Amino acid sequence: DDVAIHVRGVEVAEEQRGRGLAKLALGTLAALGVLVDADVRARPQTKPVVARALTSLGFRPVDASWPILIAPGAGGRTVVCPADPTDARVHFSFAQIRAQRLDVVAAPPPGAKPTFVRTAFVHPDTAALAATVPAE
């Protein structure tokens, strides 16, 4: 039988945001997947916070044609912009913007980090992935 763990998103209480808890949760699930010999990958992501957490864990986009920059915003919001300032494509629907509390801007916000949306993610080294979460 195939073993799989699927995560649609991560919700962190507003007062706890910015502490790396989304990355910790996804890293723990991914490491668990490695331990049970599951195929560890992520389905196409439209959620920039989840995509950034995956990127920071070493996951790579299957399709790198939708690069964005992401940064924490005020009041628990997330600031996003296209990585290329000349990219005029619509990256997020109004429903996504509202539900994910996104502020879409034209210029990169301070401290912005790169990730990708509208793509699945895979990890090139599952042994390294299992080591990303401390055993304690």
Summary of the structure (lengths in Angstrom):
residues: 136
radius of gyration: 15.0
end to end distance: 30.2
largest distance: 47.3
contacts: 364
relative contact order: 0.24
helix: 30%
strand: 21%
